[in-house]
Amino acid sequence: MSCIAGSWENGEAIALTEKPTSTIPQVLIVEDFAAYRAFVTSLLKDRADLRVIGEEGDGLQAVERARDLKPDLILLDIGLPGINGIEAARRILKVTPESKIIFLSQETSADVVYEVLKLGAGGYVVKSQAGSELLVAIETVLRGERFVSHGLNGHASADTDTSEPTH
């Protein structure tokens, strides 16, 4: 006999309490501008190697959803209502440290890029470059490497220590 929901012990089914491992990375999209959120979703929805499991438009809601869903990857804007994306990332990494974060923002300040990488983000994609860079960024970050948009590589290197900002 077998049990899909867990294992058998003394003839009784034991339910699994941990998130089952999935071969398809699960993605949470956090963006307050609905049209841009739809654009990002459209880039990912037909991919067999990714699964969008949620969308949020508020920083506080993003923290709650991340805690509940425990996604493999979170695409996170900085300018969010509730709390900004940087504060949301701090909280998310406390409640689900295994989740990887890629910031997807229009912000190009060297200080901001440096701050989010030091915080623990796996990547940073400028919104205007998402069409050409987002999928590469996702693949790179899911492999455990860092990704920074092409035009920002001089601001903060993805391949070096982030203890000092690179200008």
C-alpha positions as CSV (number, residue, x, y, z in Angstrom):
1,M,0.0,0.0,0.0
2,S,1.1,3.6,-0.6
3,C,0.0,6.9,0.6
4,I,0.4,10.0,-1.6
5,A,-0.3,12.5,1.2
6,G,2.5,11.2,3.5
7,S,3.9,8.0,4.8
8,W,2.4,5.0,6.6
9,E,3.2,4.4,10.3
10,N,1.6,1.7,12.3
11,G,-1.1,1.4,9.7
12,E,-2.0,5.1,9.9
13,A,-1.4,7.7,7.3
14,I,1.0,10.5,8.4
15,A,0.4,13.8,6.6
16,L,3.4,15.7,5.3
17,T,3.9,19.0,7.2
18,E,6.7,20.4,5.1
19,K,6.3,22.0,1.6
20,P,6.7,19.3,-0.9
21,T,9.7,19.7,-3.1
22,S,8.8,20.8,-6.6
23,T,11.0,20.6,-9.7
24,I,9.2,23.7,-11.1
25,P,10.2,26.9,-9.3
26,Q,7.3,28.8,-7.8
27,V,7.2,32.6,-8.3
28,L,5.5,35.4,-6.4
29,I,5.2,38.7,-8.3
30,V,4.9,41.9,-6.3
31,E,4.2,45.0,-8.2
32,D,1.7,47.8,-7.5
33,F,1.1,48.9,-11.1
34,A,-1.4,46.4,-12.4
35,A,-0.5,46.8,-16.1
36,Y,3.2,46.2,-15.4
37,R,2.3,43.2,-13.1
38,A,0.3,41.8,-16.0
39,F,3.3,42.3,-18.3
40,V,5.6,40.4,-16.0
41,T,3.0,37.6,-15.6
42,S,2.7,37.4,-19.4
43,L,6.4,36.8,-19.7
44,L,6.3,33.9,-17.3
45,K,2.9,32.3,-17.7
46,D,3.7,30.1,-20.8
47,R,7.0,28.9,-19.4
48,A,6.9,25.2,-18.5
49,D,9.9,25.7,-16.2
50,L,8.3,28.4,-13.9
51,R,5.0,28.6,-12.1
52,V,3.4,31.9,-11.0
53,I,1.7,31.1,-7.7
54,G,0.6,34.6,-6.6
55,E,0.6,38.3,-7.3
56,E,0.5,41.2,-4.9
57,G,0.4,44.9,-5.2
58,D,1.3,45.9,-1.6
59,G,4.5,45.4,0.5
60,L,2.7,44.2,3.7
61,Q,0.5,41.8,1.7
62,A,3.7,40.5,0.0
63,V,5.2,39.6,3.3
64,E,2.1,37.7,4.3
65,R,1.8,35.9,1.0
66,A,5.5,35.0,1.0
67,R,5.1,33.6,4.5
68,D,2.1,31.5,3.5
69,L,3.3,30.4,0.0
70,K,7.1,30.1,0.6
71,P,7.9,30.7,-3.1
72,D,11.2,29.8,-4.5
73,L,11.5,33.2,-6.1
74,I,10.0,36.6,-5.5
75,L,10.0,39.4,-8.1
76,L,9.8,42.5,-6.0
77,D,9.3,46.2,-6.9
78,I,10.7,48.9,-4.6
79,G,8.0,51.5,-4.8
80,L,5.1,49.8,-3.1
81,P,2.2,51.0,-0.9
82,G,2.1,49.7,2.7
83,I,5.9,49.2,3.1
84,N,8.4,49.7,0.4
85,G,10.0,46.7,-1.4
86,I,13.3,47.0,0.5
87,E,11.6,46.7,3.9
88,A,9.3,44.0,2.5
89,A,12.5,42.1,1.5
90,R,14.0,42.4,5.0
91,R,10.8,40.9,6.5
92,I,10.4,38.3,3.8
93,L,13.9,37.0,4.3
94,K,13.1,36.6,8.0
95,V,10.0,34.5,7.4
96,T,11.1,32.6,4.4
97,P,14.9,32.8,4.1
98,E,15.0,30.1,1.4
99,S,13.1,32.3,-1.0
100,K,15.3,34.2,-3.5
101,I,14.5,37.8,-4.4
102,I,15.0,39.7,-7.6
103,F,14.2,43.4,-7.5
104,L,12.4,44.6,-10.5
105,S,12.4,48.4,-10.3
106,Q,12.8,51.6,-12.3
107,E,15.3,52.9,-9.7
108,T,18.9,53.1,-11.0
109,S,20.6,54.7,-8.1
110,A,23.9,53.0,-7.2
111,D,23.1,53.3,-3.5
112,V,19.8,51.5,-3.9
113,V,21.3,48.7,-6.0
114,Y,24.1,48.3,-3.5
115,E,21.6,48.2,-0.6
116,V,19.4,45.5,-2.0
117,L,22.3,43.3,-3.0
118,K,23.9,43.7,0.5
119,L,20.4,42.9,2.0
120,G,20.6,39.5,0.2
121,A,18.7,40.0,-3.1
122,G,19.9,37.7,-5.8
123,G,19.3,40.1,-8.5
124,Y,18.3,43.5,-9.7
125,V,16.6,44.2,-13.1
126,V,15.7,47.7,-14.3
127,K,12.0,47.6,-15.4
128,S,12.8,49.1,-18.8
129,Q,15.1,46.1,-19.5
130,A,12.8,43.4,-18.2
131,G,11.7,42.3,-21.6
132,S,15.3,41.3,-22.5
133,E,16.8,40.5,-19.1
134,L,14.2,39.2,-16.7
135,L,14.2,35.5,-17.9
136,V,18.0,35.5,-17.9
137,A,18.0,37.0,-14.4
138,I,15.6,34.4,-13.1
139,E,17.7,31.5,-14.5
140,T,20.9,33.1,-13.1
141,V,19.4,33.7,-9.6
142,L,17.8,30.2,-9.4
143,R,21.3,28.7,-10.1
144,G,22.5,30.6,-7.0
145,E,24.3,33.3,-8.8
146,R,23.7,37.1,-8.8
147,F,22.3,39.1,-11.7
148,V,22.4,42.9,-12.2
149,S,21.0,44.7,-15.2
150,H,23.5,45.4,-17.9
151,G,23.4,49.2,-17.4
152,L,24.0,48.9,-13.7
153,N,27.0,46.6,-13.7
154,G,29.2,49.6,-12.9
155,H,27.1,50.5,-9.9
156,A,27.3,47.3,-8.0
157,S,29.1,44.2,-9.2
158,A,27.1,41.0,-9.0
159,D,30.3,39.0,-8.9
160,T,32.2,40.7,-6.1
161,D,31.8,41.3,-2.4
162,T,29.1,43.9,-1.7
163,S,30.8,45.2,1.4
164,E,31.7,48.4,-0.5
165,P,29.6,50.1,-3.2
166,T,31.2,50.2,-6.6
167,H,30.6,53.5,-8.4
